[in-house]
């Protein structure tokens, strides 16, 4: 479901066909998020290249935790489900730990660096003008370089673009995320429902 017309997989040609084929899942599906950009495949390709450049220079776990923090603040079910699944699939967190992080990362047993990274990403997504020198100095004191701090801020900022584009177009998280363990699926449903699922009781759509 989207609020605008998207090009069906069978009808895709040219640049749209390229982004569809690049993102096709092992099961052969084109993610809803990719289809949402069918009106502007060049924008999607540019965003993917920019995000890929950032990810290439970041520790994977740090990138995913920063992304989860931003997506939670933005109430993006799609990005929560997608990046929560990455943390699970790569063995970076188990389901119990991920659920605890989603509920409250400050009491989830993370180390001080992870907590500070998620705090900063959350603050950028909520109100970047509220970020202070103290927020940056906290990460410096924990051993992060200025480049690493930049990466955390950029990861949160890039998530704002992607999450808000998807939610602004009414894009639902792919139905495959409905296979997540029910309690975890409910925790990750922070905004719009997963395709084929009922909205969470407290979700505002």
MILO-618017 format. One record per residue (C-alpha): residue in one letter; x, y, z. Coordinates in steps of 0.05 Angstrom, whole numbers, padded with zeros to 5 digits, always signed. Layout:
aXYZ...
//
This chain:
x+00000+00000+00000x+00022+00070-00017x-00015+00136-00026x+00015+00145-00095x+00020+00101-00157x+00080+00055-00160x+00105+00014-00218x+00090-00060-00213x+00149-00108-00217x+00122-00137-00283x+00119-00067-00314x+00187-00041-00292x+00237-00020-00345x+00301+00021-00348x+00324+00053-00283x+00264+00026-00245x+00281-00045-00267x+00352-00033-00243x+00333-00013-00173x+00281-00068-00168x+00330-00122-00190x+00385-00095-00144x+00339-00100-00083x+00301-00164-00099x+00298-00211-00039x+00320-00283-00043x+00247-00301-00049x+00240-00257-00110x+00201-00200-00080x+00216-00126-00091x+00212-00090-00023x+00156-00040-00014x+00208+00012+00003x+00242+00004-00065x+00176+00006-00103x+00158+00070-00067x+00215+00105-00105x+00192+00081-00173x+00173+00153-00192x+00244+00175-00177x+00292+00117-00184x+00351+00165-00190x+00335+00194-00122x+00334+00124-00093x+00399+00106-00126x+00432+00169-00099x+00406+00158-00029x+00429+00085-00030x+00498+00106-00053x+00503+00160+00001x+00479+00113+00055x+00526+00058+00029x+00585+00105+00032x+00569+00121+00105x+00558+00048+00124x+00624+00027+00092x+00662+00070+00142x+00622+00050+00204x+00621-00009+00250x+00559-00048+00230x+00532-00055+00300x+00541+00019+00314x+00506+00037+00249x+00447-00008+00264x+00440+00017+00336x+00442+00090+00313x+00390+00073+00260x+00345+00038+00309x+00348+00098+00356x+00330+00146+00301x+00275+00101+00272x+00244+00092+00340x+00241+00167+00350x+00212+00176+00280x+00160+00122+00294x+00181+00084+00232x+00157+00013+00236x+00189-00003+00169x+00259+00018+00190x+00251-00013+00259x+00231-00080+00229x+00284-00078+00175x+00342-00058+00219x+00320-00099+00278x+00321-00158+00231x+00392-00141+00210x+00415-00141+00282x+00382-00209+00292x+00406-00240+00226x+00478-00218+00236x+00478-00244+00308x+00491-00175+00336x+00433-00179+00384x+00386-00235+00402x+00311-00225+00404x+00309-00213+00479x+00365-00162+00477x+00334-00127+00417x+00267-00122+00452x+00302-00092+00513x+00339-00041+00470x+00275-00020+00435x+00239-00013+00502x+00294+00029+00534x+00365+00027+00509x+00391+00059+00573x+00370-00001+00616x+00382-00056+00565x+00452-00075+00588x+00489-00039+00532x+00557-00010+00545x+00568+00065+00555x+00589+00076+00483x+00527+00043+00454x+00482+00082+00501x+00515+00148+00483x+00511+00132+00408x+00437+00117+00413x+00425+00179+00456x+00457+00223+00403x+00421+00190+00345x+00355+00197+00382x+00368+00271+00396x+00386+00285+00323x+00322+00252+00299x+00279+00287+00352x+00309+00358+00347x+00379+00367+00319x+00380+00439+00346x+00379+00409+00416x+00446+00375+00406x+00499+00409+00449x+00575+00408+00455x+00566+00366+00517x+00533+00311+00475x+00593+00309+00428x+00643+00314+00485x+00610+00255+00519x+00627+00211+00459x+00697+00239+00454x+00709+00222+00527x+00687+00151+00511x+00740+00146+00457x+00703+00164+00392x+00738+00206+00341x+00704+00266+00309x+00695+00225+00245x+00660+00171+00284x+00615+00223+00317x+00600+00252+00248x+00579+00183+00225x+00529+00175+00282x+00498+00243+00266x+00496+00228+00192x+00465+00159+00203x+00408+00191+00242x+00400+00247+00191x+00397+00198+00133x+00345+00157+00170x+00302+00219+00176x+00300+00226+00100x+00285+00153+00087x+00235+00140+00143x+00196+00204+00131x+00193+00191+00056x+00164+00122+00067x+00114+00143+00120x+00095+00206+00081x+00077+00161+00022x+00040+00111+00066x+00088+00054+00053x+00078-00007+00098x+00134-00052+00121x+00138-00116+00079x+00093-00173+00100x+00155-00217+00111x+00168-00179+00175x+00103-00207+00202x+00141-00272+00213x+00180-00240+00271x+00165-00268+00339x+00099-00237+00361x+00124-00199+00422x+00183-00171+00384x+00140-00154+00324x+00094-00115+00370x+00153-00078+00400x+00180-00059+00332x+00112-00034+00308x+00120+00038+00330x+00078+00072+00276x+00044+00044+00215x+00028-00030+00216x+00067-00084+00180x+00032-00102+00115x-00021-00155+00128x-00020-00143+00203x-00068-00106+00248x-00043-00040+00277x-00012-00045+00346x-00062-00023+00400x-00025+00043+00412x-00003+00056+00340x-00029+00119+00308x-00036+00112+00233
//
